[in-house]
C-alpha cells in the first residue's frame, strides 16, 4: 500500500495521469488528448548559418531527405535559422536550390533569425562555422545551453573540413561542394541521433 501511495505522490507521472482521468470529461476529445499527452516527443534539430539562405536551409533539406529515406518521419524534426537579419523572409538562394536539386533534394522555407527561445525549443543546434558558433553562444552568456551547440563538420566522416564554407560570393562549384560536405555531415549526424537518442 505504501508503494502505491508513493507512486501517486504529487508531481509523479501517475499522479498527473490520475488527475487527467478524474477531471477531463469522457468525450471523443479525451482519448486524443490522452494519446498526445503520453506520446514521445520528436528529437529537434536546428541548423544555423549567417543568413539562412544557403548553408543552413541546405542542411535542413538534406537532413529531411535522409530522414524520409530511413523512415524516421515524426521522430526527428528539423528547422533552420540565421544569426543575422539580412535575409529574413527570403527563400533559399536559387544557386543553392539548383545544386541541391541536382541530388534530388528540395530546399524549402523562408529565412528567419535565430531567437534565444530556440535554445529551449531544440535539442541540438548545428552551426556551420566558428563565427556562427561564437554568435550563438554570445546569446547564452550563462553557458546554460552550450552543450546543445555543435559545429556541423564535427559529424563529417569523409571530409576533413572544420567549417562549412559560405558559397554566397563564389561560383557554381562552391555550392556543389557545400552540398557534398553537408551530405557527409548529415549522414554522420543522423547516425549519431539514431544511435544515441532513438535507440531502443
NUDRENPA-19246 format. One line per field, with one value per residue: residue number from 1; x, y, z of N, C-alpha, C in turn; chain. Coordinates in nm, 4 decimals. Atoms other than C-alpha are relative to their C-alpha. Layout:
n NUM,...
n_px X,...
n_py Y,...
n_pz Z,...
ca_px X,...
ca_py Y,...
ca_pz Z,...
c_px X,...
c_py Y,...
c_pz Z,...
chain A,...
***
This chain:
n 1,2,3,4,5,6,7,8,9,10,11,12,13,14,15,16,17,18,19,20,21,22,23,24,25,26,27,28,29,30,31,32,33,34,35,36,37,38,39,40,41,42,43,44,45,46,47,48,49,50,51,52,53,54,55,56,57,58,59,60,61,62,63,64,65,66,67,68,69,70,71,72,73,74,75,76,77,78,79,80,81,82,83,84,85,86,87,88,89,90,91,92,93,94,95,96,97,98,99,100,101,102,103,104,105,106,107,108,109,110,111,112,113,114,115,116,117,118,119,120,121,122,123,124,125,126,127,128,129,130,131,132,133,134,135,136,137,138,139,140,141,142,143,144,145,146,147,148,149,150,151,152,153,154,155,156,157,158,159,160,161,162,163,164,165,166,167,168,169,170,171,172,173,174,175,176,177,178,179,180,181,182,183,184,185,186,187,188,189,190,191,192,193,194,195,196,197,198,199,200
n_px 0.0839,-0.0889,-0.0571,0.1040,0.0127,-0.1140,0.0140,0.0970,-0.0343,0.0101,-0.1138,-0.0368,0.0772,0.1260,0.0906,0.0490,0.0908,0.1235,0.0778,0.0621,0.1106,0.1083,0.0562,0.0323,0.1236,-0.0114,0.0560,-0.0851,-0.1276,-0.0769,-0.0983,-0.0996,-0.0849,-0.0796,-0.1041,-0.0973,-0.0677,-0.0910,-0.0827,-0.1383,-0.0245,-0.1072,-0.1297,0.0038,-0.1283,0.0007,-0.1215,-0.0196,-0.1107,0.0078,0.1202,0.1104,0.0471,-0.0875,-0.0482,0.0925,0.1157,-0.0479,-0.0117,0.1368,0.0564,-0.0712,0.0380,0.1372,-0.0110,-0.0528,0.1013,0.1038,-0.0572,-0.0115,0.1313,-0.0020,0.0892,0.0704,-0.0927,-0.0985,0.0543,-0.1078,0.0269,-0.1249,0.0063,-0.1239,-0.0390,0.0242,0.1354,-0.0175,0.0875,0.1243,0.1128,-0.0441,-0.0114,-0.1383,-0.0695,0.0343,-0.1171,-0.0032,0.1157,-0.0339,-0.1003,0.0704,0.0909,-0.0805,-0.0068,0.1400,0.0294,0.0808,-0.0183,0.1255,0.0038,-0.0419,-0.1035,0.0347,-0.1148,-0.0056,0.0542,-0.0473,0.0943,-0.0403,-0.0789,0.0941,0.0841,-0.0710,-0.0877,-0.1364,-0.0141,-0.1160,-0.0453,-0.0815,-0.1398,-0.0368,0.0646,0.1369,-0.0117,-0.0223,0.1193,0.1050,-0.0351,0.0083,0.1369,0.0108,-0.1162,-0.0087,-0.0474,0.1033,0.0332,-0.1208,-0.0070,0.0875,-0.0519,-0.1089,-0.0397,0.0545,-0.1053,-0.0398,0.0655,-0.0509,-0.0762,-0.0898,-0.0631,-0.0811,0.0339,0.0475,0.1120,0.0685,-0.0279,0.1142,-0.0185,0.0829,-0.0709,-0.0782,0.0648,0.0822,-0.0741,0.0078,0.1306,-0.0032,-0.0856,0.0741,0.0957,-0.0755,-0.0474,0.1147,0.0476,-0.0892,0.0265,0.1363,0.0042,-0.0624,0.0881,0.1196,-0.0431,-0.0207,0.1304,0.0664,-0.0683,-0.0075,0.1271,0.1167,-0.0223,0.0864
n_py -0.1212,-0.1162,-0.0171,-0.0605,-0.1404,-0.0755,-0.0112,-0.1037,-0.1242,-0.1199,-0.0221,0.1213,0.0196,0.0688,-0.0971,-0.0873,0.0767,0.0239,-0.1235,-0.0074,0.0946,-0.0448,-0.1323,-0.0270,0.0712,0.1082,-0.0470,0.0444,-0.0704,0.0440,0.1005,-0.0670,-0.0787,0.0930,0.0533,-0.1065,-0.0221,0.1102,0.0289,-0.0491,-0.1206,0.0183,-0.0632,-0.1216,-0.0505,-0.1330,-0.0295,-0.1451,-0.0643,-0.1453,-0.0627,0.0969,0.0171,0.0930,0.1198,0.0627,0.0651,0.1206,0.1042,0.0395,0.0769,0.1275,0.0844,0.0461,0.1006,0.1223,0.0469,0.0673,0.1238,0.0987,0.0208,-0.0562,-0.1146,-0.0083,0.0248,-0.1087,-0.1205,-0.0920,-0.1394,-0.0731,-0.1433,-0.0739,-0.0859,-0.1390,-0.0329,-0.0484,0.0591,0.0487,0.0138,0.0397,0.1439,0.0415,-0.0523,0.0797,0.0811,0.1091,0.0836,0.0761,0.1001,0.1044,0.0690,0.0936,0.1223,0.0335,-0.0525,-0.1220,-0.1011,-0.0718,-0.0901,-0.1400,-0.0307,-0.0639,-0.0225,0.0781,-0.0633,0.0650,0.1072,0.1214,0.0825,0.0875,0.0714,0.1039,0.0889,-0.0151,-0.1154,0.0267,-0.1230,0.0285,-0.0411,-0.0455,-0.1297,0.0322,0.0594,-0.1077,-0.0860,0.0701,0.0088,-0.1353,-0.0131,0.0913,-0.0410,0.0814,0.1332,0.0998,0.0836,0.0246,0.1414,0.0260,-0.0650,0.0775,-0.0317,0.0986,0.0864,0.0992,0.1267,0.0491,0.1238,0.0101,-0.1306,-0.0456,-0.1395,-0.0301,-0.0926,0.0018,-0.1313,-0.0750,-0.0065,-0.1093,-0.0865,0.0815,0.0542,0.1212,0.1078,-0.0185,0.0472,0.1452,0.0516,-0.0105,0.1108,0.1220,-0.0072,0.0134,0.1384,0.0760,-0.0374,0.0376,0.1451,0.0275,-0.0530,0.0832,0.1231,-0.0358,-0.0192,0.1306,0.0880,-0.0593,-0.0470,0.0752,0.1434,0.0664
n_pz 0.0000,-0.0049,0.1336,0.0819,-0.0410,0.0526,0.1447,0.0304,-0.0688,0.0830,0.0877,0.0719,0.1234,-0.0266,-0.0624,0.1066,0.0832,-0.0747,0.0051,0.1322,0.0037,-0.0868,0.0257,0.1402,0.0339,0.0972,0.1255,0.1120,-0.0032,-0.1170,0.0346,0.0850,-0.0905,-0.0794,0.0864,0.0213,-0.1286,-0.0268,0.1172,-0.0070,0.0776,0.0987,-0.0256,0.0820,0.0479,0.0611,0.0750,-0.0046,0.0713,-0.0126,0.0547,0.0125,0.1381,0.0719,-0.0685,-0.0963,0.0627,0.0687,-0.1021,-0.0357,0.1104,0.0100,-0.1135,0.0230,0.1061,-0.0610,-0.0951,0.0788,0.0527,-0.1079,-0.0609,-0.1356,-0.0092,-0.1272,-0.1110,0.0037,0.0629,0.0365,0.0346,0.0201,-0.0334,0.0211,-0.1119,0.0405,0.0474,0.1383,0.1035,-0.0604,0.0921,0.1341,0.0241,0.0191,0.1179,0.1190,0.0371,-0.0967,0.0333,0.1208,-0.0366,-0.0749,0.0917,0.0786,-0.0809,-0.0332,-0.1332,0.0081,-0.1042,-0.0205,-0.1136,0.0100,-0.0990,-0.1259,-0.0870,-0.1227,-0.1184,-0.1222,-0.0335,0.0716,-0.0911,-0.0700,0.0955,0.0746,-0.0760,0.0500,0.0887,0.0835,0.0654,0.1172,-0.0165,-0.1336,-0.0239,-0.0423,-0.1335,-0.0959,-0.0031,-0.0730,-0.1419,-0.0565,-0.0506,-0.1143,-0.0787,-0.1208,0.0360,-0.0312,0.1160,0.0786,0.0365,0.1140,0.1207,0.0599,0.1371,0.0926,0.0538,-0.0994,0.0331,0.1290,-0.0052,0.1146,0.0208,-0.1124,-0.0287,-0.1351,0.0150,0.1294,0.0602,0.0536,0.1453,0.0519,0.0936,0.0913,0.1189,-0.0092,-0.0644,-0.1446,-0.0469,0.0116,-0.1063,-0.1257,-0.0031,-0.0276,-0.1384,-0.0903,0.0089,-0.0871,-0.1397,-0.0384,-0.0181,-0.1294,-0.1044,-0.0119,-0.0681,-0.1409,-0.0644,-0.0092,-0.0950,-0.1332,-0.0544,0.0475,-0.0180,-0.0977
ca_px 0.0000,0.2852,0.4333,0.1031,0.0800,0.4313,0.3507,0.0641,0.2523,0.2176,0.4426,0.4706,0.3622,0.0994,-0.0436,-0.0682,-0.2312,-0.4798,-0.5819,-0.6446,-0.8643,-1.0663,-1.1154,-1.1208,-1.4726,-1.5050,-1.5605,-1.4314,-1.1549,-1.0460,-0.8686,-0.6999,-0.5709,-0.4514,-0.2589,-0.0935,-0.0067,0.1647,0.3226,0.7045,0.8270,1.0369,1.4057,1.4506,1.7455,1.8174,2.0725,2.2261,2.4378,2.4745,2.1809,1.9695,1.9528,2.2431,2.4082,2.1516,1.8469,2.0612,2.1429,1.7737,1.6703,1.9371,1.8511,1.4800,1.5707,1.7724,1.5046,1.2488,1.4825,1.5209,1.1516,1.2094,0.9421,0.7839,1.0790,1.3142,1.2098,1.4336,1.4409,1.6998,1.7822,2.0434,2.2433,2.1801,1.8658,1.9950,1.7554,1.4528,1.1590,1.3705,1.3600,1.6770,1.9338,1.8462,2.2045,2.1918,1.8476,1.9813,2.2810,2.0512,1.8039,2.0856,2.0892,1.7066,1.6964,1.4364,1.5049,1.2032,1.1065,1.1848,1.4799,1.4410,1.6740,1.7846,1.5970,1.7026,1.3899,1.5446,1.7779,1.4772,1.2890,1.5617,1.7622,2.0674,2.1835,2.4223,2.6263,2.8131,3.1276,3.3110,3.1688,2.8170,2.9253,3.0512,2.7445,2.5097,2.6998,2.7074,2.3318,2.3937,2.6317,2.5482,2.6544,2.3267,2.2882,2.6495,2.6164,2.3495,2.5608,2.7855,2.9842,2.8229,3.1539,3.2093,2.9857,3.1722,3.3222,3.4957,3.5704,3.8362,3.6838,3.6262,3.3727,3.1127,3.2327,2.9884,2.9380,2.7400,3.0097,3.1546,3.0675,2.8664,3.1415,3.1231,2.7538,2.8071,3.0875,2.8672,2.6015,2.8634,3.0043,2.6622,2.5564,2.8575,2.7888,2.4146,2.4654,2.7027,2.4676,2.1665,2.3567,2.4554,2.0973,1.9625,2.2239,2.2229,1.8644,1.6365,1.7898,1.5565
ca_py 0.0000,0.2382,0.1761,0.2629,0.5826,0.6859,0.6199,0.8647,1.1376,1.4935,1.5599,1.1974,1.0933,0.8603,1.1408,1.3666,1.0907,1.0180,1.3851,1.3692,1.0637,1.2265,1.5761,1.5580,1.4706,1.1426,1.2728,1.1959,1.4505,1.2877,0.9900,1.2068,1.4380,1.1404,0.9966,1.3317,1.3685,1.0294,1.0331,1.0603,1.3961,1.4122,1.4977,1.8535,1.9756,2.3379,2.4262,2.7734,2.9832,3.3581,3.4482,3.1288,3.1213,2.8920,2.6563,2.6065,2.5539,2.3074,2.1157,2.1177,1.9949,1.7254,1.6010,1.5863,1.3906,1.1376,1.1156,1.0242,0.7655,0.5955,0.6166,0.8372,1.0985,1.2160,1.1008,1.3831,1.7392,1.9922,2.3702,2.6324,2.9923,3.2635,3.4638,3.7816,3.9581,4.0216,3.7921,3.7478,3.6205,3.5250,3.1781,2.9688,3.1054,2.9908,2.8676,2.6608,2.5300,2.4232,2.2437,2.0562,1.9714,1.8040,1.5491,1.5224,1.7279,2.0014,2.3228,2.4963,2.7607,3.1270,3.2740,3.3667,3.4890,3.2759,3.3581,3.2911,3.0780,2.8343,2.7170,2.5724,2.4608,2.2459,1.9504,2.0141,2.3300,2.2720,2.5739,2.5992,2.7824,2.9195,3.2706,3.1249,2.9289,3.2392,3.4437,3.1787,3.1359,3.5128,3.4855,3.2223,3.4087,3.1902,2.8786,2.7025,2.5689,2.5354,2.1559,2.1826,2.3813,2.1821,2.2500,2.0762,1.9423,1.7558,1.4878,1.4535,1.1131,1.1661,1.5393,1.6991,2.0476,2.2005,2.4529,2.4651,2.7438,3.0156,2.9817,3.3057,3.5048,3.2154,3.0161,2.7041,2.4702,2.6214,2.5418,2.1858,2.1370,2.2573,2.0014,1.7237,1.8367,1.8631,1.5227,1.3756,1.5681,1.4985,1.1241,1.1207,1.3370,1.1190,0.8054,0.9799,1.0806,0.7335,0.5547,0.7994,0.9221,0.6908,0.3530,0.1155
ca_pz 0.0000,0.0824,-0.2632,-0.4254,-0.2231,-0.3263,-0.6926,-0.6729,-0.4850,-0.6110,-0.9097,-1.0190,-1.3722,-1.2273,-1.0135,-1.3213,-1.5234,-1.2441,-1.2428,-1.6171,-1.5734,-1.2931,-1.4288,-1.8102,-1.9299,-2.1152,-2.4655,-2.8155,-2.7471,-2.4203,-2.5728,-2.8374,-2.5638,-2.3598,-2.6552,-2.7224,-2.3531,-2.3471,-2.6962,-2.7163,-2.8411,-3.1603,-3.1427,-3.2723,-3.4796,-3.5709,-3.8404,-3.8245,-4.0623,-4.1210,-4.3449,-4.3555,-4.7360,-4.8329,-4.5875,-4.3110,-4.5365,-4.7342,-4.4171,-4.3248,-4.6694,-4.6806,-4.3325,-4.4152,-4.7295,-4.5265,-4.2575,-4.5228,-4.6759,-4.3366,-4.2484,-3.9437,-4.0153,-3.6918,-3.4828,-3.5876,-3.6715,-3.8483,-3.8864,-3.9807,-3.8914,-3.9401,-3.6892,-3.8900,-4.0047,-4.3589,-4.5457,-4.3190,-4.5238,-4.8280,-4.9865,-5.0193,-5.2676,-5.6213,-5.6830,-5.3657,-5.4620,-5.8043,-5.6526,-5.4141,-5.6907,-5.8829,-5.5976,-5.5880,-5.2682,-5.2190,-5.0285,-4.8774,-4.6255,-4.5636,-4.3789,-4.0141,-3.7437,-3.4507,-3.1306,-2.7734,-2.7317,-2.9821,-2.7072,-2.5254,-2.8342,-2.9918,-2.8646,-3.0815,-3.2610,-3.5520,-3.6669,-3.9955,-3.8856,-3.5845,-3.6283,-3.6064,-3.3005,-3.1225,-3.2215,-3.0830,-2.7577,-2.7110,-2.6558,-2.3883,-2.1618,-1.8651,-2.0552,-1.9854,-2.3395,-2.4537,-2.4601,-2.7298,-2.9789,-3.2158,-3.5315,-3.8279,-3.9561,-3.6288,-3.7802,-4.1124,-4.1845,-4.5177,-4.5359,-4.3200,-4.3244,-3.9821,-4.1142,-4.3916,-4.6266,-4.7280,-5.1067,-5.1433,-5.3244,-5.5213,-5.8303,-5.9021,-5.7821,-5.4328,-5.3993,-5.5215,-5.2717,-4.9849,-5.0794,-5.0813,-4.7471,-4.5850,-4.7167,-4.5393,-4.2165,-4.2178,-4.2621,-3.9652,-3.7603,-3.8362,-3.7353,-3.4113,-3.3323,-3.4098,-3.2009,-2.9095,-2.8776,-3.0760,-2.9948,-2.8150
c_px 0.0862,0.0588,-0.0998,-0.0152,0.1151,-0.0137,-0.0933,0.0310,-0.0045,0.1278,0.0417,-0.0839,-0.1339,-0.1016,-0.0606,-0.1005,-0.1319,-0.0881,-0.0711,-0.1233,-0.1199,-0.0702,-0.0271,-0.1245,0.0258,-0.0738,0.0873,0.1381,0.0904,0.1119,0.1071,0.0973,0.0931,0.1149,0.1090,0.0835,0.1084,0.0973,0.1423,0.0188,0.1122,0.1278,0.0130,0.1401,-0.0178,0.1356,0.0136,0.1205,-0.0178,-0.1352,-0.1210,-0.0570,0.0875,0.0289,-0.1027,-0.1271,0.0406,0.0132,-0.1379,-0.0613,0.0636,-0.0417,-0.1426,-0.0041,0.0465,-0.0990,-0.1093,0.0517,0.0031,-0.1324,-0.0104,-0.0879,-0.0769,0.0888,0.1070,-0.0603,0.1141,-0.0516,0.1355,-0.0212,0.1349,0.0331,-0.0265,-0.1443,0.0026,-0.1082,-0.1332,-0.1143,0.0374,0.0031,0.1475,0.0582,-0.0225,0.1171,0.0138,-0.1116,0.0303,0.1011,-0.0639,-0.0893,0.0746,0.0180,-0.1395,-0.0370,-0.0713,0.0304,-0.1260,0.0147,0.0445,0.0956,-0.0590,0.1258,-0.0096,-0.0519,0.0486,-0.0921,0.0347,0.0860,-0.0886,-0.0740,0.0694,0.0955,0.1460,0.0022,0.1317,0.0393,0.1002,0.1465,0.0227,-0.0582,-0.1438,-0.0005,0.0137,-0.1221,-0.1130,0.0306,0.0009,-0.1385,-0.0228,0.1177,0.0154,0.0482,-0.0990,-0.0237,0.1206,0.0071,-0.0856,0.0590,0.1234,0.0333,-0.0470,0.1064,0.0533,-0.0558,0.0425,0.0815,0.1055,0.0734,0.0773,-0.0264,-0.0459,-0.1191,-0.0644,0.0205,-0.1264,0.0193,-0.0598,0.0706,0.0839,-0.0796,-0.0751,0.0696,-0.0072,-0.1300,-0.0066,0.0828,-0.0716,-0.1026,0.0708,0.0440,-0.1140,-0.0632,0.0821,-0.0331,-0.1377,-0.0133,0.0622,-0.0858,-0.1212,0.0333,0.0175,-0.1321,-0.0715,0.0614,-0.0079,-0.1369,-0.1215,0.0144,-0.0920,-0.1397
c_py 0.1247,0.0277,0.0659,0.1472,0.0828,0.0222,0.1128,0.1309,0.1165,0.0175,-0.1234,-0.0122,-0.0669,0.0925,0.0901,-0.0722,-0.0249,0.1244,0.0137,-0.0892,0.0505,0.1259,0.0328,-0.0806,-0.1094,0.0415,-0.0512,0.0649,-0.0509,-0.0964,0.0573,0.0784,-0.0914,-0.0578,0.1031,0.0236,-0.1048,-0.0273,0.0534,0.1205,-0.0245,0.0706,0.1164,0.0528,0.1379,0.0243,0.1512,0.0421,0.1510,0.0552,-0.0898,-0.0062,-0.0987,-0.1272,-0.0654,-0.0552,-0.1243,-0.1153,-0.0507,-0.0885,-0.1370,-0.0930,-0.0520,-0.1093,-0.1344,-0.0606,-0.0767,-0.1331,-0.1097,-0.0251,0.0524,0.1250,-0.0050,-0.0248,0.1082,0.1158,0.0988,0.1402,0.0657,0.1473,0.0635,0.0842,0.1469,0.0195,0.0423,-0.0463,-0.0494,-0.0006,-0.0460,-0.1523,-0.0389,0.0551,-0.0926,-0.0890,-0.1202,-0.0986,-0.0879,-0.1097,-0.1156,-0.0827,-0.1009,-0.1320,-0.0454,0.0409,0.1341,0.0923,0.0837,0.1010,0.1413,0.0302,0.0665,0.0159,-0.0872,0.0812,-0.0735,-0.1156,-0.1309,-0.0908,-0.1011,-0.0915,-0.1208,-0.0794,0.0150,0.1137,-0.0157,0.1260,-0.0330,0.0392,0.0570,0.1369,-0.0203,-0.0531,0.1091,0.0905,-0.0639,-0.0027,0.1364,0.0251,-0.0862,0.0258,-0.0805,-0.1416,-0.1116,-0.0982,-0.0348,-0.1437,-0.0344,0.0474,-0.0750,0.0533,-0.1124,-0.0984,-0.1007,-0.1380,-0.0541,-0.1274,-0.0082,0.1315,0.0414,0.1462,0.0144,0.0948,-0.0207,0.1376,0.0653,0.0171,0.1248,0.0831,-0.0773,-0.0485,-0.1282,-0.1122,0.0097,-0.0516,-0.1534,-0.0615,0.0038,-0.1120,-0.1305,-0.0056,-0.0227,-0.1390,-0.0901,0.0272,-0.0457,-0.1508,-0.0390,0.0455,-0.0897,-0.1332,0.0254,0.0127,-0.1340,-0.0876,0.0527,0.0289,-0.0822,-0.1497,-0.0570,0.0527
c_pz 0.0000,-0.1368,-0.0922,0.0331,-0.0534,-0.1490,-0.0385,0.0725,-0.0962,-0.0800,-0.0774,-0.1265,0.0244,0.0650,-0.1074,-0.0868,0.0714,0.0019,-0.1339,-0.0051,0.0792,-0.0515,-0.1465,-0.0365,-0.1034,-0.1257,-0.1126,0.0021,0.1122,-0.0387,-0.0927,0.0854,0.0785,-0.0817,-0.0240,0.1251,0.0220,-0.1145,0.0173,-0.0915,-0.1014,0.0432,-0.0978,-0.0296,-0.0625,-0.0654,-0.0140,-0.0839,0.0151,-0.0437,-0.0146,-0.1408,-0.0791,0.0800,0.0918,-0.0640,-0.0802,0.0981,0.0414,-0.1080,-0.0156,0.1130,-0.0154,-0.1061,0.0575,0.0994,-0.0732,-0.0550,0.1063,0.0717,0.1413,0.0144,0.1312,0.1197,0.0113,-0.0768,-0.0244,-0.0292,-0.0248,0.0288,-0.0299,0.1219,-0.0311,-0.0449,-0.1466,-0.0964,0.0551,-0.1026,-0.1393,-0.0139,-0.0110,-0.1302,-0.1200,-0.0435,0.0935,-0.0291,-0.1209,0.0316,0.0772,-0.0920,-0.0865,0.0730,0.0437,0.1418,-0.0151,0.1168,0.0099,0.1135,-0.0305,0.1152,0.1243,0.0834,0.1242,0.1179,0.1248,0.0417,-0.0713,0.0871,0.0720,-0.0964,-0.0619,0.0890,-0.0400,-0.1021,-0.0764,-0.0769,-0.1095,0.0153,0.1401,0.0328,0.0462,0.1424,0.1065,0.0122,0.0807,0.1499,0.0680,0.0599,0.1237,0.0937,0.1283,-0.0263,0.0244,-0.1138,-0.0862,-0.0502,-0.1218,-0.1327,-0.0512,-0.1385,-0.0927,-0.0471,0.1015,-0.0334,-0.1368,0.0204,-0.1092,-0.0300,0.1254,0.0362,0.1444,-0.0023,-0.1372,-0.0632,-0.0554,-0.1505,-0.0657,-0.1065,-0.1013,-0.1191,0.0270,0.0760,0.1525,0.0580,-0.0043,0.1114,0.1351,0.0121,0.0340,0.1466,0.0987,-0.0070,0.0918,0.1469,0.0461,0.0196,0.1340,0.1163,0.0203,0.0674,0.1492,0.0747,0.0167,0.1097,0.1440,0.0607,-0.0409,0.0212,0.1078,-0.0040
chain A,A,A,A,A,A,A,A,A,A,A,A,A,A,A,A,A,A,A,A,A,A,A,A,A,A,A,A,A,A,A,A,A,A,A,A,A,A,A,A,A,A,A,A,A,A,A,A,A,A,A,A,A,A,A,A,A,A,A,A,A,A,A,A,A,A,A,A,A,A,A,A,A,A,A,A,A,A,A,A,A,A,A,A,A,A,A,A,A,A,A,A,A,A,A,A,A,A,A,A,A,A,A,A,A,A,A,A,A,A,A,A,A,A,A,A,A,A,A,A,A,A,A,A,A,A,A,A,A,A,A,A,A,A,A,A,A,A,A,A,A,A,A,A,A,A,A,A,A,A,A,A,A,A,A,A,A,A,A,A,A,A,A,A,A,A,A,A,A,A,A,A,A,A,A,A,A,A,A,A,A,A,A,A,A,A,A,A,A,A,A,A,A,A,A,A,A,A,A,A
***
